[in-house]
Amino acid sequence: MSKADQFRQYAEEALRWARQSKTEKEKQAYTDLALTWMQAAVQSEHIFGVNDSAPGRQLTAGGR
């Protein structure tokens, strides 16, 4: 699993917490957290590429 996928899972979890929140302030905090995790996912894909789960995975058999 790539880091971006992990970050998206964290965002989904934060949104679940937001839906279960008792106060509007708590709901907003979890929603903001989810947004932050989604931004981290996008940033991770931009920096490392979509398949960043194993460094060096894109090397050829010759070691390039």
TIRO-2110 file (N, C-alpha, C; in Angstrom, 1 decimal):
// TIRO-2110
0.8, -1.2, 0.0, N, 1, A
0.0, 0.0, 0.0, CA, 1, A
0.9, 1.2, 0.0, C, 1, A
0.6, 2.2, -0.8, N, 2, A
1.3, 3.4, -0.9, CA, 2, A
1.1, 4.3, 0.2, C, 2, A
1.9, 5.3, 0.5, N, 3, A
1.7, 6.3, 1.5, CA, 3, A
0.5, 7.1, 1.2, C, 3, A
0.2, 7.4, -0.1, N, 4, A
-1.0, 8.1, -0.4, CA, 4, A
-2.2, 7.4, 0.0, C, 4, A
-2.2, 6.1, -0.3, N, 5, A
-3.4, 5.2, 0.1, CA, 5, A
-3.6, 5.2, 1.6, C, 5, A
-2.5, 5.2, 2.4, N, 6, A
-2.5, 5.2, 3.8, CA, 6, A
-3.1, 6.5, 4.3, C, 6, A
-2.7, 7.6, 3.7, N, 7, A
-3.2, 8.9, 4.0, CA, 7, A
-4.7, 9.1, 3.8, C, 7, A
-5.1, 8.5, 2.6, N, 8, A
-6.5, 8.5, 2.3, CA, 8, A
-7.3, 7.7, 3.3, C, 8, A
-6.8, 6.6, 3.8, N, 9, A
-7.5, 5.8, 4.8, CA, 9, A
-7.6, 6.6, 6.1, C, 9, A
-6.6, 7.4, 6.5, N, 10, A
-6.6, 8.2, 7.7, CA, 10, A
-7.7, 9.3, 7.5, C, 10, A
-7.8, 9.8, 6.3, N, 11, A
-8.8, 10.9, 6.0, CA, 11, A
-10.2, 10.3, 6.2, C, 11, A
-10.4, 9.1, 5.6, N, 12, A
-11.7, 8.4, 5.8, CA, 12, A
-12.1, 8.2, 7.2, C, 12, A
-11.1, 7.8, 8.0, N, 13, A
-11.3, 7.6, 9.4, CA, 13, A
-11.7, 8.9, 10.1, C, 13, A
-11.0, 9.9, 9.8, N, 14, A
-11.3, 11.3, 10.4, CA, 14, A
-12.7, 11.7, 10.0, C, 14, A
-13.1, 11.4, 8.8, N, 15, A
-14.5, 11.8, 8.4, CA, 15, A
-15.5, 10.9, 9.2, C, 15, A
-15.2, 9.7, 9.5, N, 16, A
-16.1, 8.8, 10.3, CA, 16, A
-16.2, 9.4, 11.7, C, 16, A
-15.1, 9.9, 12.2, N, 17, A
-15.1, 10.5, 13.6, CA, 17, A
-15.9, 11.8, 13.5, C, 17, A
-15.8, 12.5, 12.4, N, 18, A
-16.6, 13.8, 12.3, CA, 18, A
-18.1, 13.5, 12.3, C, 18, A
-18.5, 12.4, 11.6, N, 19, A
-19.9, 12.1, 11.6, CA, 19, A
-20.4, 11.7, 13.0, C, 19, A
-19.6, 11.2, 13.8, N, 20, A
-19.9, 10.7, 15.1, CA, 20, A
-19.8, 11.8, 16.2, C, 20, A
-19.3, 13.0, 15.8, N, 21, A
-19.0, 14.0, 16.7, CA, 21, A
-20.3, 14.5, 17.4, C, 21, A
-20.1, 14.9, 18.7, N, 22, A
-21.2, 15.4, 19.5, CA, 22, A
-21.4, 17.0, 19.4, C, 22, A
-20.3, 17.6, 19.0, N, 23, A
-20.3, 19.1, 18.9, CA, 23, A
-19.9, 19.6, 17.5, C, 23, A
-20.3, 20.7, 17.2, N, 24, A
-19.9, 21.3, 15.9, CA, 24, A
-18.4, 21.6, 15.8, C, 24, A
-17.9, 22.0, 17.0, N, 25, A
-16.4, 22.3, 17.0, CA, 25, A
-15.6, 21.0, 16.8, C, 25, A
-16.0, 19.9, 17.4, N, 26, A
-15.4, 18.7, 17.2, CA, 26, A
-15.5, 18.2, 15.8, C, 26, A
-16.7, 18.3, 15.2, N, 27, A
-16.9, 17.9, 13.9, CA, 27, A
-16.0, 18.7, 12.9, C, 27, A
-15.9, 20.0, 13.1, N, 28, A
-15.0, 20.8, 12.3, CA, 28, A
-13.5, 20.4, 12.4, C, 28, A
-13.1, 20.1, 13.6, N, 29, A
-11.7, 19.7, 13.8, CA, 29, A
-11.4, 18.4, 13.1, C, 29, A
-12.3, 17.4, 13.1, N, 30, A
-12.1, 16.2, 12.4, CA, 30, A
-12.2, 16.4, 10.9, C, 30, A
-13.0, 17.2, 10.4, N, 31, A
-13.1, 17.5, 9.0, CA, 31, A
-11.9, 18.2, 8.5, C, 31, A
-11.3, 19.1, 9.3, N, 32, A
-10.1, 19.8, 9.0, CA, 32, A
-8.9, 18.7, 8.9, C, 32, A
-8.9, 17.8, 9.9, N, 33, A
-7.9, 16.8, 9.9, CA, 33, A
-8.0, 15.9, 8.6, C, 33, A
-9.2, 15.5, 8.2, N, 34, A
-9.4, 14.8, 7.0, CA, 34, A
-8.9, 15.5, 5.8, C, 34, A
-9.1, 16.8, 5.7, N, 35, A
-8.6, 17.6, 4.6, CA, 35, A
-7.1, 17.6, 4.6, C, 35, A
-6.5, 17.7, 5.8, N, 36, A
-5.1, 17.7, 5.9, CA, 36, A
-4.5, 16.4, 5.4, C, 36, A
-5.1, 15.2, 5.7, N, 37, A
-4.7, 13.9, 5.3, CA, 37, A
-4.8, 13.8, 3.8, C, 37, A
-5.9, 14.3, 3.2, N, 38, A
-6.1, 14.3, 1.8, CA, 38, A
-5.1, 15.1, 1.0, C, 38, A
-4.7, 16.2, 1.6, N, 39, A
-3.7, 17.1, 1.0, CA, 39, A
-2.3, 16.3, 1.1, C, 39, A
-2.1, 15.6, 2.2, N, 40, A
-0.8, 14.9, 2.3, CA, 40, A
-0.8, 13.7, 1.2, C, 40, A
-1.9, 13.1, 0.9, N, 41, A
-2.0, 12.1, -0.1, CA, 41, A
-1.7, 12.7, -1.5, C, 41, A
-2.2, 13.8, -1.8, N, 42, A
-2.0, 14.4, -3.1, CA, 42, A
-0.5, 14.8, -3.2, C, 42, A
0.0, 15.4, -2.1, N, 43, A
1.4, 15.8, -2.1, CA, 43, A
2.3, 14.6, -2.2, C, 43, A
2.0, 13.5, -1.6, N, 44, A
2.8, 12.3, -1.6, CA, 44, A
2.9, 11.8, -3.1, C, 44, A
1.7, 11.8, -3.7, N, 45, A
1.7, 11.3, -5.1, CA, 45, A
2.5, 12.3, -6.0, C, 45, A
2.4, 13.6, -5.8, N, 46, A
3.1, 14.5, -6.6, CA, 46, A
4.7, 14.4, -6.4, C, 46, A
5.1, 14.1, -5.2, N, 47, A
6.5, 14.0, -4.9, CA, 47, A
7.1, 12.7, -5.3, C, 47, A
6.4, 11.6, -4.8, N, 48, A
6.9, 10.3, -5.0, CA, 48, A
6.3, 9.4, -6.1, C, 48, A
5.2, 9.9, -6.7, N, 49, A
4.5, 9.2, -7.7, CA, 49, A
3.5, 8.3, -7.0, C, 49, A
2.6, 7.8, -7.9, N, 50, A
1.4, 7.0, -7.4, CA, 50, A
1.9, 5.8, -6.7, C, 50, A
2.8, 5.0, -7.2, N, 51, A
3.3, 3.8, -6.6, CA, 51, A
4.5, 4.0, -5.7, C, 51, A
4.3, 4.5, -4.5, N, 52, A
5.5, 4.8, -3.7, CA, 52, A
5.6, 3.8, -2.5, C, 52, A
4.9, 2.7, -2.6, N, 53, A
4.9, 1.7, -1.5, CA, 53, A
6.3, 1.0, -1.2, C, 53, A
7.1, 0.9, -2.3, N, 54, A
8.3, 0.2, -2.1, CA, 54, A
9.4, 1.0, -2.9, C, 54, A
10.3, 1.7, -2.2, N, 55, A
11.3, 2.4, -2.8, CA, 55, A
12.1, 1.5, -3.7, C, 55, A
12.4, 2.0, -4.9, N, 56, A
13.2, 1.2, -5.8, CA, 56, A
12.4, 0.2, -6.7, C, 56, A
11.1, 0.2, -6.5, N, 57, A
10.3, -0.8, -7.2, CA, 57, A
10.4, -0.6, -8.7, C, 57, A
10.7, 0.7, -9.2, N, 58, A
10.6, 0.9, -10.6, CA, 58, A
12.0, 0.7, -11.2, C, 58, A
12.9, 0.2, -10.5, N, 59, A
14.2, -0.1, -11.1, CA, 59, A
14.1, -1.3, -12.0, C, 59, A
14.9, -1.3, -13.1, N, 60, A
14.9, -2.4, -14.0, CA, 60, A
15.7, -3.5, -13.5, C, 60, A
15.6, -4.7, -14.1, N, 61, A
16.3, -5.9, -13.7, CA, 61, A
17.8, -5.7, -13.6, C, 61, A
18.3, -4.7, -14.5, N, 62, A
19.8, -4.5, -14.5, CA, 62, A
20.3, -3.6, -13.4, C, 62, A
19.3, -3.1, -12.5, N, 63, A
19.8, -2.3, -11.4, CA, 63, A
19.8, -0.8, -11.6, C, 63, A
19.2, -0.4, -12.8, N, 64, A
19.2, 1.0, -13.1, CA, 64, A
18.1, 1.7, -12.3, C, 64, A
END
